[in-house]
Amino acid sequence: MRIEILVEEPSMKAFLEGIFDKINSSPNWKLNENVFIRSFEGKSHLKKALPTKAKVYKNFHEPVKLVVIHDQDSSDCKTLKDSLTALISSTNFTNYKIRIVCKELENWYFGDINALEEVIPGLSSKNLKNKAKFRNPEKPNGKEELRKFLPGYGAIGFATEIAQFIDIDNNRAESFNQTIAVLQNILSDEINQ
């Protein structure tokens, strides 16, 4: 058995690799041995590759569980999920889950303001928590807001750094919590299923 996690960009891969040990409670699942996180060069690259990947996984020499993680950006969540489902379903591959990140990865960071305080010099989590636009971390444009605090924001490096501080049990971003729940559920399965 193996788990394949497909993400649209390298920063999401870096973030998930950084929190992997926090979400994996089984000694049987090992990153880059039987759990693989594969990034693409954006959403169109991921969508183009999805049917081919699903066909390969369907006919793979061992069972594969697939998780696709895709940013919502400005898309309608249901329409986006339906289009991704159609791409996979067209191959008759059935062992998959799709998670939509409400707006983008950076919104997940605003779900854990204490983690942001750890990695952004001078940021006060207390002040940020009191601002109306950050009460729902999935509302603002996450990347745009992050650049206001860090003009030289680098997505991959920041993802790696903040992953150390993210509290997976206390994030206010609903899409983060749903994605983590799916990953933890899959990682709790026995390896020989």
Secondary structure as the mmCIF struct_conf table of DSSP 4:
data_model
#
loop_
_struct_conf.conf_type_id
_struct_conf.id
_struct_conf.beg_label_comp_id
_struct_conf.beg_label_asym_id
_struct_conf.beg_label_seq_id
_struct_conf.end_label_comp_id
_struct_conf.end_label_asym_id
_struct_conf.end_label_seq_id
STRN STRN1 ARG A 2 VAL A 7
BEND BEND1 GLU A 8 GLU A 9
HELX_RH_AL_P HELX_RH_AL_P1 PRO A 10 ILE A 23
TURN_TY1_P TURN_TY1_P1 PRO A 27 ASN A 28
STRN STRN2 LEU A 31 LEU A 31
TURN_TY1_P TURN_TY1_P2 ASN A 32 ASN A 34
STRN STRN3 VAL A 35 SER A 39
BEND BEND2 GLU A 41 GLY A 42
HELX_RH_AL_P HELX_RH_AL_P2 LYS A 43 LYS A 58
TURN_TY1_P TURN_TY1_P3 ASN A 59 ASN A 59
BEND BEND3 HIS A 61 GLU A 62
STRN STRN4 VAL A 64 ASP A 71
TURN_TY1_P TURN_TY1_P4 ASP A 73 SER A 74
BEND BEND4 SER A 75 SER A 75
HELX_RH_AL_P HELX_RH_AL_P3 CYS A 77 SER A 89
TURN_TY1_P TURN_TY1_P5 SER A 90 ASN A 92
STRN STRN5 TYR A 96 VAL A 101
BEND BEND5 CYS A 102 LYS A 103
HELX_RH_AL_P HELX_RH_AL_P4 LEU A 105 PHE A 110
TURN_TY1_P TURN_TY1_P6 GLY A 111 GLY A 111
HELX_RH_AL_P HELX_RH_AL_P5 ILE A 113 VAL A 119
BEND BEND6 ILE A 120 ILE A 120
TURN_TY1_P TURN_TY1_P7 PRO A 121 GLY A 122
HELX_RH_AL_P HELX_RH_AL_P6 SER A 125 LYS A 129
TURN_TY1_P TURN_TY1_P8 ASN A 130 ASN A 130
BEND BEND7 LYS A 131 LYS A 131
HELX_RH_3T_P HELX_RH_3T_P1 ALA A 132 PHE A 134
TURN_TY1_P TURN_TY1_P9 ARG A 135 ARG A 135
BEND BEND8 ASN A 136 ASN A 136
TURN_TY1_P TURN_TY1_P10 PRO A 137 GLU A 138
BEND BEND9 LYS A 139 PRO A 140
HELX_RH_AL_P HELX_RH_AL_P7 GLY A 142 PHE A 149
TURN_TY1_P TURN_TY1_P11 PRO A 151 GLY A 152
HELX_RH_AL_P HELX_RH_AL_P8 ALA A 155 ALA A 163
TURN_TY1_P TURN_TY1_P12 GLN A 164 PHE A 165
TURN_TY1_P TURN_TY1_P13 ILE A 168 ASP A 169
BEND BEND10 ASN A 170 ASN A 170
HELX_RH_AL_P HELX_RH_AL_P9 GLU A 174 SER A 188
BEND BEND11 ASP A 189 ASP A 189
TURN_TY1_P TURN_TY1_P14 ILE A 191 ASN A 192
#
